[in-house]
Every structure is written in structure tokens, then in C-alpha cells.
Amino acid sequence: MTKDEAEQLVVKAVSLAIARDGASGGVVRTVTINSEGVTRNFYPGDTLPLWHDEVEAHDSLLDTLNASNPEPMST
């Protein structure tokens, strides 16, 4: 994995956590430390992936309530 690929993986992971936590601030800040020095990057909320558009709900409480014949939620 390249440095850029690793950074994008971190940004996606943190943005997914942000989507699930309304008190997280809504931005991502990364710091890369290597032999070349320190690199800081800032990703404002309007540039982060919109997970609600990309990830389909699965086994959520709403799915269970909206089902015509609800099954117990899986664990």
C-alpha cells in the first residue's frame, strides 16, 4: 500500500466513524511521520464520503420494524 492509499484508507475509516457519531466534529486531520519529516493534512466535512449514500442499511431496527413479518434482529 502506498502512502496515499494508506491515507485514503484512514480518511474513509474515520469518516465512517464520524457518520455514526454526531459529536465527532465532522472533519478529519491526518499526520504522517516518516524519514522525510512530518506531513499534516486537513479534510473538511464537505469533502468526506457520504456513507449514508454508499452503505445500505442491514439488520437495523428500522428494517425490522418495517418488515411485514419481523424476525428477531441477528447478533
C-alpha positions in Angstrom: 0.0 0.0 0.0 1.4 3.4 -0.9 1.4 6.4 1.5 -1.5 7.9 -0.4 -3.5 4.7 -0.4 -2.9 4.4 3.4 -4.0 7.9 4.0 -7.2 7.5 2.0 -8.0 4.3 3.9 -7.6 6.2 7.2 -9.8 9.1 5.9 -12.5 6.6 4.9 -12.4 4.8 8.2 -12.6 8.0 10.3 -15.4 9.4 8.1 -17.4 6.2 8.7 -16.9 6.7 12.4 -18.0 10.4 12.0 -21.1 9.3 10.2 -22.1 7.2 13.3 -21.2 9.9 15.9 -22.8 13.3 15.7 -20.4 14.8 18.2 -17.2 14.0 16.5 -16.6 17.3 14.8 -17.1 16.3 11.2 -13.5 16.8 9.9 -10.5 14.6 9.5 -7.0 15.6 10.3 -4.1 13.2 9.5 -0.4 13.3 10.4 2.2 11.3 8.5 5.6 10.9 10.2 8.4 9.3 8.3 12.1 9.8 7.4 11.2 12.8 5.2 9.5 14.6 8.1 6.0 15.4 9.2 3.1 16.0 6.9 -0.3 17.3 8.1 -3.5 17.2 6.1 -6.9 18.5 6.8 -10.1 17.1 5.2 -13.2 19.3 5.7 -16.5 17.6 6.2 -17.8 18.5 2.7 -15.0 16.5 1.1 -15.6 13.3 3.1 -17.5 10.3 1.7 -21.3 10.4 2.3 -21.7 6.9 3.8 -25.5 7.1 4.0 -25.5 7.2 0.2 -23.0 4.3 -0.1 -23.9 1.8 2.6 -27.2 0.1 2.6 -28.8 -0.4 6.0 -28.7 -4.0 7.1 -30.4 -5.6 10.1 -31.2 -2.2 11.6 -34.1 -1.6 14.0 -35.9 0.2 11.2 -35.5 -2.7 8.8 -37.0 -5.0 11.5 -39.9 -2.6 12.2 -40.7 -2.1 8.6 -40.7 -5.8 7.7 -44.2 -7.3 7.1 -43.2 -10.4 9.2 -40.5 -9.2 11.6 -37.8 -11.6 12.6 -35.6 -11.1 15.7 -32.5 -9.0 15.0 -29.4 -11.0 14.3 -26.5 -10.7 16.7 
